[in-house]
Amino acid sequence: MTGPLADRDLFERLERFYDAVPRAGADARDHGPFTLFISQGGWTYYARPRLGFDGTITADDVASVRKLQRELGVRETFEWVVETTPSLSAAARADGLVVEEVPLLVLAKHRPAVLPAGYRLRRIAPDDPDLNRALAVAGVAFSHAGSSIGEAGVAARDQRAAEDTADHASLRARLADRRFVMFVIEGDEGPVASAGYQVAHDVTEIVGVATLPVARRRGLGAAVTSALIEDAVEAGIGTIFLSAASEDTARIYKGLGFEPIGHAGLAEPPPPPPSS
């Protein structure tokens, strides 16, 4: 089911965005009905249906790309818009991949969220000395998936940041020219929530909304998302969208003014069985 904002033109804009964004940091190789984005470093990419492709994708098509991914030593992962390429979900499952179809939402009218008392919001600068800790927030949060409150907090963040020895030159360059914008929310001990948006063709996707498990259920994710929306609107960006990890998460974004238009498809191999 698609929401009231969904139309052919909107989906075409999203497809142009999805095709454009990885090209700044990846080599693009067309293979059958897919474009495989091969990372040049810093970000992990995927295979997507080729821009403009409107045919049927088969399990053999998926298997062929996976073979190429293995040969190149990149992750066997796929992303797509379900409503644009509906055949891919069944094809990926038939080739043994685990498929998720998560809510895809577009901003209709922003309803701002309030920053909770005791926290500060700021944008990450290209030369920010705290970039590693800001990135570590997402690393810790996504390794403890879901929205439940947990024990992982600033110690886990700082340990992860200390282990990160990369210079993040590519990311800093994207921050400098605003192809990527990142905000953090800080408490007394530094960053506890983070998110960003990436831009192409007057379209932006909000990505990586993350809160340390110890600081969840305080409205921090909504607040950092709201700040990104305001920044994107001030920058004159016309279409703001995101995908939610679940229907529960989608409800938070609906409270900020997003409306569902469809689903984002994600596929990758099942996890290996536990060793005995």
N, C-alpha and C positions, 0 to 999 in steps of 0.2 A: 504494500500500500504506500502511496506517496502522498505528501502533504499538499496544501493549497499553493505553495510557492513553486512546486515542481512544474517545469515545462521543458520542452526540447531545447530552447535556447540556454536555459540555466545549465542543463546537463552538458551541453556542448562547451560552455564556458569552463565548467569544472574539468572536463576532459582536456581542454587546452592547458589549463593550469597544471594538471597532473603530468602532462607530457613535458611542460617547460621547466618546472622546478628542478627535477634531478639533473638536467643537462649542464647546469653550472658546476656540478661536482662529480659528474659521472660520464663515462663513454656510453653512448647509446648505440645498440646494435639491434636492427630488425631481424627477427627470426620467425618465419611463418606469420601467424596473426599477432605476434607479440613484439614489443620492444623490450629488450633486456638492458637495464641500466647497470653498468659496471662501475662501482665506486672508484674514484681516484684517491680516496682516503678521507677519513673523518666521519662519513655517514655510510650506513648500510642501505643499499637499494634493492631492487626487486624487478620482476618482469610485470608488464602491464599490457593489456590489449593495445595494438597499434592505434594511434590517433586516426579516427575516421573509419576504423574497421567496423563493419556492421553485419558480419557473417556469423556462422556458428563455429564455436570452438569445440574440438573433440579431445578425448583423453589422449589420443596419439599426439596432438599438438602440445599438450601439457608435458607429456613424457619427453618429447623432443627438446623442449626448452630446459627441462630439468637435467637432461643429459649434458647440454651445453653448460649449464650452471656448475655442474660437478666438474667438468673439464676445466673450467675457468677458476675453480676454487672459491665460488661465491655461494651465498646462501640460496637454497631452493625455496624461494618465497615469491608469492604473487599478490598483487593488489589490484582492485578494479571497482567500478561502480556497478552494482548488481543490476540496476535498472537499464544501464547502457549495454551491458554484455551479459544477459541472463543465462547464456549457455555455459559460462565458465564454472559456475558452482558445481554443476553435475559432472562436468569434465574433470575438474580437480579431484572431486571425491572418487570418481571412477579410477583415477590413477593413484589412489591411496593417500591423498593429502587430507589433512584436517582443515575443514573450511569453517570460517566464522562469517556471519553476516551481521554487522553491527550498525546501529542507527547513524544515519547521515543527516545532518541538520544545517540549515542556513538561517542567518540572522534576519528576522523580520523587523522588529523594533526593540532597541536595547532598553532593558530595564536594569539599571545599574545596581550592583551589589555594594554594600557598605563594608569598608575595611574594619575588621574587628579591633577593638581597643587594645593597645599595647603592642601593635605591630606597625612596621614601616614598609612602604612600597617604593621600589625604585627600579629604574631601567638599567640593564647591564650595558656598560660601555665597551667598545672594542678592546680597550686596554685595561679592562677591569681586573684588578689583582685577585678578586674573589671569584673569578669565573669557574675555577675548578670546584669550589664548594657549591656554587649555584648548579653546576651540571651534576654534581654528586647527589643533590636532592632528588632528581629524577631517577638516578640509578638506584638509590635506596628504595624509593617509592615503588618503582616498577618491579623490583625484586620481591616486594611484598604486595602482590596484586590485590585489587579490591578497594573497598572504602572503609574497612574495619579499622578501628583504633588498634595500634600495636605498640611494641616496645622499641622498635628501631627509631633512633632519633639522631641527635647531633653527633654522638660518638661514632655511629655507623657512617654518617655523612662525612665526617672528618677523616675517618680511616679510608673511605673510598676516594676522597679528594687527594689524600697523601699518596695513594697508589697510582694516581693519574699523572703520568709523566709527559703526556703529549703537550705540544705547544699550541694546539688548536688554531693554527694559522688560518686554515680555511674558514672555520667558524668566525674568527675575529674579522676576517675580510668581509664576510656576509653581514656581520653586525655593523661594520663601518659604512657599507653602502645601503643598509636597510633592506637588503633582501631577506634578512632575518632580524626580528626584533624580539628581545627577551626581557621579561620582568621577573623580579623575585619579591617575595614578602619575607621580611626579616623580623626576628624576635631579638631578645637580648643576647642570644648566642649565634646570631648570624642567620643565613637563609633557611627557611623551613618550608617554603612553597615556591614553585616556579612554573613558568609556561612561556611559550613563544608563538610568533606567527611568521609564516613565510609568504612571500609575495611574488606573483607573476600575472601579467595581463589584467591588472585592476581587480584581481581576486586574491584573497588571502585565506589561508587555512590556519586555524589555531591548533597548536600541537603541544604534546608533552606536558599537559596540565598535571602537576604532581605535588603532593604534600607528604612530608615525612609522616610515617604511620603514627608517631606519638602525638602529632599535632592535627590529626584528622577530626572531622565533624565540628569544626569551628568556623566554617565558612571561608576558609582561606583559598580553596580552589576556585570558588565563585568570585572572590574578590580579585584574584590575579587575572582570571579570564575577563572580568569586567574592565580591568585596566587596559588589557590588550585591545578590547573592542573600542574603547574610547580613543586609544592611540591610532588605531587603524582608520576610524572614522575621521579623525582630525587630519590624517594623511590623505584623505580623499579616496580611499579604497571603496569600491562600489559593492563588492560581494564578499561577505565574511561567512565562512562555514567551518565545520568541524565534524569529526566522527566521535561517537561516544563508545566507551568500552562495553556498555550494557544499557538496558532500558532504565535501570535505576539511575545510572549516571546521566542518561539523557534527560531525566526529569529535572536535574539541577540546571542543565543548560536551557531547558524550556523556561525555567524561571527567570533566566536572563534575557529572554526574548527570541530564542532560537525556535524554529519550527522544523519538524521532520519532513524530508523530501524523498527519502529512500534508504538505501543501505550501502555501506562500503564492504566489499568482499576482501577477505584475507585468507590465504591458504599457505600451508607449509607442512613438511613431513611430521608425522607423529613423533613424540619424544621417544628416545630409546628406552627399552625396558630396563628396570633397575638391575644392577649387577647383583649376583647372588653371593 
